[in-house]
Structure formats: structure tokens, C-alpha cells
Amino acid sequence: MEKLTLRIVLLGSLVGLMAGALVILFRLSIEQVQMATLPDGRVGNYEALPGWLQFALPVAGALLLGLLFDRLPPALRAVGIVHVLEFLRFRKQRLPFRNALVQFAGGWLAIVSGQSVDREGPGVHLGAANAALIGQGFRLKEDEHYLLAAAGGAAAIAAAYNTPLAGVIFVIEVFRLRYAIHYVVPVIVATVMGAVISQLVYGPHPAFSVPPLPRDSLADLPVIAVMGLLIGLLAAVFIGSVNRVARLTIAWRPRVMFVCAGLVTGLLALAAPAIMGVSYDALNRIFQQHYGLQGLGLLLFAKFIATAVSVGARLPGGLIGPSLMLGGAVGGITASLVGIQWPALGASVGLYVLTGMVAMMGAILHAPLAALVALMELTGNINIILPGMIAVVGAEVVTRMLVGDGSAFTTLLEVKHEREARQAVESAGGEKISPGS
């Protein structure tokens, strides 16, 4: 596509509209079930369940998911941001919408059953895949298919967090969308439509209950710099853990690796039930200082292990939300330690939690600019940009020094290609093809 046309802009707006609607539908379908089944009718209130159910729910859900995925042909098991990334980087065909249907059902079951994954990864897949569905009625070029899929993914991020500009930057950094006016304008239009749909349903409020932030945070900058370096180390360990789990389970059947992930989550949930599901309610409680230092440490440990295993085992959910949760827990721990050691500093919990969130997200996804833009859009406070930049850059530098340029997504994509290559060799040699998804 060599120039910007009215048709591609209009198609971008339609893709954004549909992506926003799909993301909201997916979110509402999860929330309605949670309100109908969880104690007190509260979304994400897994903490109020009896202990045996906190263990049994993720195990049973993982078993059901595994049995369903075992019955699917391998091509239909490809879901999530990794699937979209593979299409945008390597393939010249439309994203199959059948995979998006699997993503909707699988992601819904994973989150409702308390797996440690998010709804944003499935949302990006749904948003990108609807572009191929819309484009069936038009004779689109390969570049136009590519662009509309990227626009749908960006609109999904905008609808999920009410962060339209961060959605644009996300596809540039994560999907490597080439920056040019004729590429970016349709993406911008799509994110605007996605954010509008989100605001019509949930209002113009931020995705998280952010407390007031200080206007002058210069005194906190040295601590935030150290926190950013530590987050970079944790992000590198997380990416390495996901890689290790993915390689360990490379030839496992879905029902085996999913149940193993469900068992890990269920066991950890007995000690820290807040790790179950999307965990945004727990993140809001971190902002409100409901957890002590010990509780934050336990939450960080349990969420880290459960998410690394769940993502590495390729459960049909995302990792953007868990990365925010992990960073928020680190920020809460930092604020608590600063308050204990240097009470005169007057540390702001919101400042540390927010900068921790975006630093961890940026490092795990290798999307530092998208993280910073999300920080600005979530808070509307320009004074947080300087500490945010320090934390995000520090985390990004450390992560790249330790694990290179590979994000959690590209790591999973590499393992997927290795698995496919192994299956091709086995098939050519007349051996039984590995059943791993």
C-alpha cells in the first residue's frame, strides 16, 4: 500500500468499531458469569471461595480446556498475540476467524476457571482476526490485510484500557508495524473507535483506581531507578521461565500441560487466591494499601510462578495483565520499604505501583514507549512521566542485557516454530507426529 486512501481509513474505523465491540463482549461475558457465580456477586472475587474450590476450580477448568483442545486440529489451537504476531511477521494470508472463535471460548473458560492469565491477549487476537472477516467482502491487497489486522489489535488495547495512543504504539513496538503516515492513520482511527466503544459501556474512567499522585517526585527518583533495575531482572527471569516451561512441554498433549498449569495455579491459590483470574481487583487493592509487606511478597511470588507456567504451557489467555500485576506488586513492596526506612521521604504508593506496572509490562513485552504512553493516559498526570521514564528505561536495559531482544511473545513464537519443525521431520521420517499444541 503506497498511499493513504479513504477506503482504508473507513475500513480502519469499521475494524476498530468491531474490535471494540468484540473486546467488550468478551469482557462482559466473563464478568456476568463471575457476578452470577462468585460470592457477593463481585467480579474476580475468588478470594471468598472455600479453599477446596480455589484449588479445584483451576484444575477442573484446565482439564476441560485440555480435553477440548485435544480434539482440535493443531492449526486451530493457535491463538493469542503469538498467533497474530506470527501472521504479521511471517505469513501472507488472512487470519483465520475460526481460531478467533477458539480463542473466545478458550480464553473465556481459562479466565472464568481462575487461570493466571488475562483477557487482553485474547482481545488482541479477536480484534485482529475480525479484520480478516470484514475484509472478505473487499478485494484487499496483502498490505491492506496486514494493516487492518494491526489496526484491530491496536483497537483492542485501546478498548481494554481506554488508552488509544498506547494501542497505536503497541502495534508499532510489538508487531513491528512500519511507521509511515499511510500505515499509522488507519490504526489511529481504529483505536479511537475502540476507545469510544469502551467509554460508551464503561465510561471515561481509567482502567484502575489510581490515587492522587505527587506533583514533585524528584526525591523518589533514586529509589525508582533501583526499582526499575530490579524489575528488569525479574522480567528477564520471567521470560526465561516462560521459555523453559514452553520447551519442557513442547511435545505434551494439551490436556497434560494444561492440567499441570491448573495444578500449579490451584496449589498457589490456596496461599494467595488473589492470583486467580485477571487479578485487577487485587491490583486496585495494592493501590489502596490493603496488603502488608508479607502479603505483597506472597502475591508477587505466587503470581509470578502461576503466570510463567500458564503462559509457557500455552493456556489460551494473555500475559499483559499479569505483567501489570507483577510490576504493581514490586511497586507496592518498594513503597512499603521506603515508608519503613525513610518515613520522611513521604513516598506515594500510587507513584511506585504505577511506575512498577508499566516498567514490568514494557520489559516483558519489549515495548517501553507503549508502556510510557499508557502511563500517561492512565493517570493524566504529566509529572509521572519523568519517574516513569527512569523505571521503564532501567528495566528495559537490564532485561535486554540478560535475555537479548526476545520478548515473552517472540520466545513463545520461536518454540512454536521449533515444535512445527520437529513435527515436520517426524512426519517426513514416517514417525508419529507429536500431538503437542
Legacy VTK file of the C-alpha trace (Angstrom):
# vtk DataFile Version 3.0
C-alpha trace
ASCII
DATASET POLYDATA
POINTS 437 float
0.000 0.000 0.000
1.795 3.081 -1.271
-0.656 5.813 -0.321
-3.388 6.620 2.144
-6.872 6.077 0.701
-10.331 6.899 2.005
-11.284 3.244 1.708
-8.568 2.008 4.060
-9.405 4.750 6.580
-13.084 3.791 6.539
-12.192 0.127 6.830
-9.904 1.002 9.731
-12.787 2.698 11.520
-15.031 -0.311 10.916
-12.345 -2.697 12.161
-11.878 -0.541 15.268
-15.612 -0.478 15.896
-15.908 -4.248 15.631
-12.733 -4.855 17.653
-14.039 -2.664 20.463
-17.382 -4.460 20.381
-15.723 -7.897 20.499
-13.453 -6.903 23.384
-16.403 -5.523 25.363
-18.481 -8.611 24.575
-15.652 -10.850 25.743
-15.201 -8.852 28.933
-18.923 -8.722 29.697
-19.316 -12.458 29.126
-16.638 -13.088 31.763
-17.940 -10.513 34.243
-21.547 -11.649 34.005
-20.615 -15.233 34.832
-18.380 -14.111 37.698
-21.095 -11.883 39.149
-23.569 -14.750 38.925
-21.329 -17.395 40.494
-18.754 -15.772 42.781
-19.557 -14.748 46.379
-21.270 -11.359 46.869
-21.697 -11.062 43.107
-18.291 -9.386 42.796
-16.156 -9.671 39.673
-12.944 -11.571 40.407
-13.905 -12.389 43.996
-12.128 -15.759 44.020
-10.668 -14.927 47.456
-14.086 -15.543 49.068
-14.384 -19.092 47.705
-13.750 -22.015 50.067
-10.218 -23.365 49.918
-11.087 -26.644 48.227
-12.804 -24.758 45.403
-9.877 -22.372 44.972
-7.814 -25.466 44.213
-10.393 -27.491 42.294
-11.674 -24.723 40.005
-8.457 -24.064 38.032
-7.677 -27.792 37.880
-11.128 -28.685 36.535
-11.110 -25.757 34.134
-7.672 -26.721 32.825
-8.780 -30.323 32.345
-11.840 -29.246 30.380
-9.712 -26.888 28.270
-7.203 -29.653 27.610
-9.870 -32.124 26.520
-11.378 -29.535 24.178
-8.019 -28.565 22.662
-7.041 -32.223 22.248
-9.998 -32.631 19.908
-8.973 -29.682 17.757
-6.627 -29.998 14.786
-3.228 -28.400 15.530
-3.889 -25.464 13.204
-6.923 -24.390 15.244
-5.020 -24.443 18.540
-3.000 -21.365 17.555
-4.434 -18.435 19.493
-3.413 -15.226 21.216
-0.932 -12.463 20.482
1.696 -15.017 19.446
-0.638 -16.250 16.695
-1.249 -12.675 15.486
2.460 -11.897 15.662
3.264 -14.911 13.512
0.757 -13.802 10.897
2.016 -10.233 10.785
5.682 -11.196 10.646
5.807 -14.321 8.528
2.590 -15.117 6.712
0.832 -13.662 3.683
-2.689 -14.895 4.354
-5.730 -13.802 6.296
-6.012 -14.562 9.954
-8.495 -17.465 10.131
-11.546 -16.378 12.090
-12.152 -19.947 13.268
-9.103 -19.563 15.507
-10.668 -16.431 16.961
-13.749 -18.451 17.909
-11.486 -20.945 19.670
-9.767 -18.011 21.345
-13.057 -16.569 22.583
-14.268 -19.852 24.061
-10.874 -20.937 25.375
-9.976 -17.562 26.854
-13.394 -17.274 28.482
-13.085 -20.697 30.117
-9.497 -20.062 31.222
-10.332 -16.790 32.989
-13.647 -17.918 34.477
-11.950 -21.010 35.914
-9.342 -18.841 37.621
-6.251 -19.454 35.485
-3.499 -16.852 35.916
-3.972 -15.173 32.526
-5.634 -12.011 31.242
-8.377 -11.033 28.797
-6.250 -8.541 26.807
-4.248 -11.174 24.920
-7.419 -12.859 23.655
-8.851 -9.391 22.950
-5.946 -8.516 20.657
-6.473 -11.774 18.761
-10.208 -11.116 18.431
-9.600 -7.557 17.256
-7.014 -8.567 14.684
-8.999 -11.537 13.363
-12.157 -9.520 12.816
-10.189 -7.529 10.224
-9.916 -10.628 8.057
-13.641 -11.261 8.461
-14.513 -7.705 7.436
-12.059 -7.791 4.571
-13.683 -10.824 2.942
-16.123 -8.584 1.099
-13.348 -6.443 -0.370
-10.509 -7.211 -2.722
-7.777 -6.261 -0.316
-4.085 -6.379 -1.039
-1.685 -8.189 1.262
-0.513 -4.906 2.772
-4.107 -3.910 3.487
-4.829 -7.210 5.260
-1.691 -6.705 7.312
-2.588 -3.138 8.201
-6.181 -3.859 9.183
-5.104 -6.777 11.385
-2.651 -4.466 13.175
-5.382 -1.839 13.479
-7.747 -4.372 15.032
-5.129 -5.388 17.596
-4.449 -1.750 18.460
-8.160 -1.035 18.847
-8.438 -3.988 21.236
-5.745 -2.497 23.503
-7.475 0.892 23.331
-10.817 -0.644 24.288
-9.329 -2.747 27.092
-7.563 0.053 28.956
-9.097 3.223 27.468
-5.636 4.069 26.115
-5.956 4.807 22.372
-2.479 6.249 21.860
-0.842 3.344 23.709
-2.691 0.998 21.359
-1.026 2.649 18.360
2.426 2.459 19.933
1.800 -1.145 20.984
1.450 -2.393 17.409
4.490 -0.395 16.319
6.694 -1.915 19.031
5.237 -5.406 19.455
4.005 -6.127 15.930
6.769 -4.015 14.309
4.319 -2.043 12.217
6.351 0.199 9.933
5.906 3.857 10.826
4.500 5.775 7.851
1.503 8.078 7.559
-0.442 5.726 5.305
0.061 2.942 7.864
-0.480 4.861 11.082
-3.587 6.908 10.234
-5.939 3.896 9.825
-4.548 2.465 13.069
-5.218 5.749 14.874
-8.780 5.796 13.537
-9.288 2.212 14.709
-8.019 2.940 18.243
-10.292 5.965 18.507
-13.277 3.793 17.635
-12.173 1.113 20.100
-11.801 3.655 22.918
-15.186 5.232 22.110
-16.924 1.857 22.317
-15.230 1.183 25.640
-16.249 4.569 27.060
-19.844 4.117 25.941
-20.061 0.947 28.053
-17.706 1.614 30.973
-17.408 5.396 30.958
-14.319 7.601 30.571
-12.700 6.413 33.789
-9.196 4.874 33.904
-8.859 1.109 33.971
-7.509 1.253 37.531
-8.417 3.227 40.655
-5.312 5.399 40.762
-4.891 7.510 43.940
-3.702 11.135 43.750
-0.073 11.413 42.709
2.530 13.895 43.950
3.409 16.879 41.801
7.081 16.821 42.750
8.549 13.339 42.847
12.261 14.180 42.437
13.078 12.838 45.895
11.774 9.419 44.834
13.840 9.176 41.650
16.873 7.298 43.078
14.609 4.651 44.604
12.587 4.378 41.396
15.799 3.936 39.412
16.836 0.994 41.604
13.316 -0.431 41.403
13.484 -0.269 37.602
16.714 -2.264 37.584
15.212 -4.916 39.859
12.111 -5.113 37.679
14.347 -5.644 34.657
15.962 -8.583 36.443
12.558 -10.054 37.333
11.325 -9.574 33.775
14.355 -11.418 32.421
13.767 -14.284 34.851
10.100 -14.343 33.812
10.911 -14.538 30.104
13.465 -17.262 30.815
10.918 -19.179 32.904
8.296 -18.988 30.158
10.893 -20.232 27.686
11.884 -23.118 29.951
8.279 -24.227 30.529
7.457 -23.934 26.816
10.435 -26.109 25.864
9.705 -28.629 28.600
6.138 -29.064 27.344
6.991 -28.795 23.651
5.651 -32.276 22.828
2.987 -32.618 25.515
-0.682 -33.036 24.737
-2.850 -30.033 25.683
-4.715 -31.941 28.381
-1.443 -32.854 30.106
0.244 -29.457 30.043
-2.988 -27.549 30.775
-3.757 -29.707 33.814
-0.196 -29.270 35.087
-0.648 -25.498 34.795
-4.022 -25.740 36.555
-2.470 -27.761 39.367
0.263 -25.163 39.884
-2.269 -22.333 39.953
-4.611 -24.251 42.254
-1.873 -25.063 44.759
-0.584 -21.487 44.807
-4.146 -20.153 45.086
-4.518 -21.936 48.427
-1.956 -19.486 49.820
-2.696 -16.481 47.584
-6.167 -16.725 45.984
-5.813 -13.193 44.572
-3.685 -14.648 41.758
-6.747 -16.317 40.230
-8.148 -14.815 37.068
-7.289 -11.374 35.743
-6.431 -10.075 39.270
-7.226 -6.427 38.516
-9.268 -6.289 41.707
-6.137 -7.267 43.639
-4.169 -4.623 41.766
-6.653 -1.974 42.858
-6.245 -3.201 46.428
-2.497 -2.685 46.133
-3.203 0.949 45.234
-5.400 1.193 48.329
-2.672 -0.342 50.559
-4.776 -3.328 51.625
-1.744 -5.646 51.617
1.150 -5.648 54.044
4.734 -6.315 53.058
4.415 -10.066 53.606
1.173 -10.238 51.649
2.705 -8.373 48.707
5.709 -10.683 48.681
3.498 -13.765 48.660
1.323 -12.286 45.923
4.360 -11.472 43.777
5.850 -14.957 44.167
2.607 -16.841 43.527
1.524 -14.704 40.563
4.989 -14.956 39.005
5.104 -18.761 39.157
1.477 -19.308 38.161
1.680 -16.954 35.187
5.028 -18.229 33.910
3.726 -21.806 33.978
0.330 -20.903 32.478
1.821 -18.839 29.642
4.607 -21.328 28.988
2.048 -24.155 28.857
0.182 -22.109 26.247
-3.141 -21.727 28.014
-5.427 -19.590 25.806
-5.030 -16.357 27.774
-2.718 -13.352 27.788
0.138 -12.037 29.891
-0.226 -8.239 29.669
-2.477 -8.088 32.732
-0.262 -10.402 34.823
2.774 -8.294 33.906
0.980 -5.223 35.270
0.113 -7.175 38.411
3.709 -8.278 38.936
5.042 -4.765 38.471
2.363 -3.337 40.758
3.343 -5.786 43.496
7.001 -4.786 43.170
5.942 -1.130 43.367
3.870 -1.812 46.473
6.780 -3.612 48.130
9.108 -0.734 47.266
6.705 1.846 48.680
6.364 -0.171 51.897
10.128 -0.481 52.327
10.665 3.214 51.633
7.963 4.108 54.136
9.644 1.952 56.772
13.232 3.032 56.159
12.740 6.663 55.171
9.371 7.852 56.501
10.371 11.487 55.942
10.509 10.861 52.204
6.724 10.614 52.099
6.645 8.005 49.366
3.498 7.847 47.236
2.166 4.314 46.910
0.431 5.216 43.647
3.658 6.548 42.158
5.597 3.373 42.885
2.812 0.998 41.921
2.145 2.712 38.588
5.784 3.016 37.593
6.324 -0.596 38.603
3.371 -1.713 36.479
4.492 -0.043 33.276
8.176 -0.899 33.799
7.344 -4.607 34.097
4.964 -4.539 31.134
7.475 -2.675 28.983
10.309 -5.065 29.875
8.382 -8.323 29.389
6.842 -7.154 26.097
9.874 -5.118 24.984
7.510 -2.198 24.443
8.912 0.657 26.582
7.303 3.511 24.674
3.855 1.890 24.739
4.281 1.450 28.494
5.142 5.119 28.977
2.245 6.306 26.850
-0.113 4.008 28.775
1.228 5.519 31.997
0.357 8.999 30.797
-3.098 8.000 29.561
-3.965 6.046 32.710
-3.097 8.919 35.040
-3.488 12.131 33.045
-0.573 13.388 35.179
2.459 14.625 33.253
4.519 14.752 36.452
4.743 10.971 36.482
6.446 10.813 33.078
9.954 11.516 34.412
9.946 8.776 37.076
8.185 6.517 34.610
10.916 7.009 32.021
13.608 6.219 34.581
11.896 2.994 35.687
10.980 1.828 32.176
14.398 2.508 30.673
16.223 0.872 33.567
14.047 -2.232 33.335
14.375 -2.399 29.548
18.177 -2.116 29.591
18.630 -4.834 32.231
16.196 -7.205 30.506
17.878 -6.829 27.123
21.314 -7.319 28.679
20.188 -10.598 30.237
17.909 -12.155 27.589
18.578 -10.167 24.435
15.956 -8.759 22.107
13.429 -11.555 22.583
10.212 -10.702 24.405
7.939 -13.258 26.028
5.907 -13.312 22.794
8.853 -13.887 20.450
10.193 -16.556 22.808
6.919 -18.475 22.536
6.925 -17.978 18.776
10.424 -19.456 18.477
9.368 -22.501 20.485
6.290 -22.871 18.282
8.450 -22.906 15.150
10.789 -25.463 16.720
7.816 -27.664 17.550
6.483 -27.415 13.990
9.916 -28.189 12.558
10.185 -31.259 14.796
6.749 -32.431 13.674
7.704 -31.941 10.025
10.861 -34.039 10.455
8.952 -36.790 12.250
6.276 -36.755 9.573
8.853 -36.961 6.772
10.534 -39.878 8.546
7.278 -41.767 8.880
7.210 -41.434 12.643
4.258 -40.486 14.778
3.728 -36.735 14.835
3.953 -35.104 18.210
0.480 -34.176 19.486
1.576 -31.033 21.311
-0.481 -27.945 20.521
LINES 1 438
437 0 1 2 3 4 5 6 7 8 9 10 11 12 13 14 15 16 17 18 19 20 21 22 23 24 25 26 27 28 29 30 31 32 33 34 35 36 37 38 39 40 41 42 43 44 45 46 47 48 49 50 51 52 53 54 55 56 57 58 59 60 61 62 63 64 65 66 67 68 69 70 71 72 73 74 75 76 77 78 79 80 81 82 83 84 85 86 87 88 89 90 91 92 93 94 95 96 97 98 99 100 101 102 103 104 105 106 107 108 109 110 111 112 113 114 115 116 117 118 119 120 121 122 123 124 125 126 127 128 129 130 131 132 133 134 135 136 137 138 139 140 141 142 143 144 145 146 147 148 149 150 151 152 153 154 155 156 157 158 159 160 161 162 163 164 165 166 167 168 169 170 171 172 173 174 175 176 177 178 179 180 181 182 183 184 185 186 187 188 189 190 191 192 193 194 195 196 197 198 199 200 201 202 203 204 205 206 207 208 209 210 211 212 213 214 215 216 217 218 219 220 221 222 223 224 225 226 227 228 229 230 231 232 233 234 235 236 237 238 239 240 241 242 243 244 245 246 247 248 249 250 251 252 253 254 255 256 257 258 259 260 261 262 263 264 265 266 267 268 269 270 271 272 273 274 275 276 277 278 279 280 281 282 283 284 285 286 287 288 289 290 291 292 293 294 295 296 297 298 299 300 301 302 303 304 305 306 307 308 309 310 311 312 313 314 315 316 317 318 319 320 321 322 323 324 325 326 327 328 329 330 331 332 333 334 335 336 337 338 339 340 341 342 343 344 345 346 347 348 349 350 351 352 353 354 355 356 357 358 359 360 361 362 363 364 365 366 367 368 369 370 371 372 373 374 375 376 377 378 379 380 381 382 383 384 385 386 387 388 389 390 391 392 393 394 395 396 397 398 399 400 401 402 403 404 405 406 407 408 409 410 411 412 413 414 415 416 417 418 419 420 421 422 423 424 425 426 427 428 429 430 431 432 433 434 435 436
